[in-house]
Amino acid sequence: MKTLAAILVTPGQPLQLTELEVPVLRPGQVLVEIAYSGVCHTQLLEARGDRGPDQYLPHCLGHEGSGTVLEVGPAVAKCRPGDRVILSWMKGSGGDVPGTVYDSSIGKVNAGGLTTFQRHSVVSENRITPLPAAIPFRDAALLGCAVPTGAGAVWNTAGVEPGQSVAVFGTGGIGLCAVAAAASAGADPLIAVDINADRLALARQFGATVLIDASQDDPVEQIRTAAAGGVDIALEACGNPHVMGQALQAVRSRGGTVVVIGNAPYGEQLQIDPAQLNQGKRLLGTWGGDNDPDRDFPRYCELLVAGKLNVQPLMTKTYGLEAINEALADLQAGHVPRPVVEMPAT
């Protein structure tokens, strides 16, 4: 069986559409027909060569999506052919198979435990989660990374409680999901910071009560005005070390907490004034929102079904696989919060 995939051959160069030969499944592997894939900033960094040396070239990309199980390998018990599934880089229960290798006209092509920029993908069992029938495949594509990373950082990492003041720096796909989760948690005030007016307008739709255009105003000063003494919690979701430092300055002394979500380009460093930490502030990292997919993904699905989380405004444009490089460029330019790729019909 052959399938079409977008392959990273040379970092910094356009992805190449290449036909792959799907290998025989190994124990713990699942063959999925992908319906939609989200396009994440982390994948953009990788495609542009901004994640450091890449020893796996050429290789597949993509780490969030949705689709239908076509075949299961030996020892797979989590799903069966015909099941609708969420695809995520986050590991849940089931077999943990590091990756696979596809044959192609350009030679061997590597893939990790999950890749989604392709029509069919061999996936490790622990990267799939059942998808309720009530959720469209298009919406479900963002349940693999954008939603759990943003919402998980709010609920799992920061533990936002009703009445706490929260600032979200960066209102791309993950930041907007963090805004939505903080609104659901009862944050007040809920401050969104960005340099893109269109994304700030979306943040208002997602529940932000205060909008700060960092291209016009000093966000730290504005946050301290909106929340006297600084916010209880700040979440950084743009991958900019300078902004990470601003987030630390923007939280209150004696208990203010910063959660760094964004991935900075390889080699960039965060410089902070140690006095910020001497004030009793906390600086935390998060591994994609610290989710347990088997525990947390059903909760996100319930929120979507109940209408309490709407991902539609994030997906302002859908691309075909042949337009994958356009999708990456639009994400980099900030034209769309979260590009979504619809796979070609079989």
HUCORWO-V84325 format. One record per run of one state. SS is the DSSP state (~ for helix, > for strand, _ for the rest). FROM is the first residue (numbers start at 1). TO is the last residue. If there is no record, write none. Layout:
ss->[SS/SS]
from->[FROM/FROM]
to->[TO/TO]
//
This chain:
ss->[_/>/_/>/_/>/_/~/_/>/_/>/_/>/_/>/_/>/_/>/_/>/~/>/_/~/_/~/_/>/_/~/_/>/_/~/_/>/_/~/_/>/_/>/_/~/>/_/>/_/~/_/>/_/~/_/~/_/>/~/_/>/_]
from->[1/2/9/16/22/29/39/41/49/59/61/64/73/84/89/99/105/109/113/118/119/120/125/128/131/137/145/146/159/166/170/173/185/190/195/197/206/210/214/219/227/231/232/233/237/241/251/252/257/261/274/279/282/286/293/306/312/315/318/321/334/340/343]
to->[1/8/15/21/28/38/40/48/58/60/63/72/83/88/98/104/108/112/117/118/119/124/127/130/136/144/145/158/165/169/172/184/189/194/196/205/209/213/218/226/230/231/232/236/240/250/251/256/260/273/278/281/285/292/305/311/314/317/320/333/339/342/346]
//
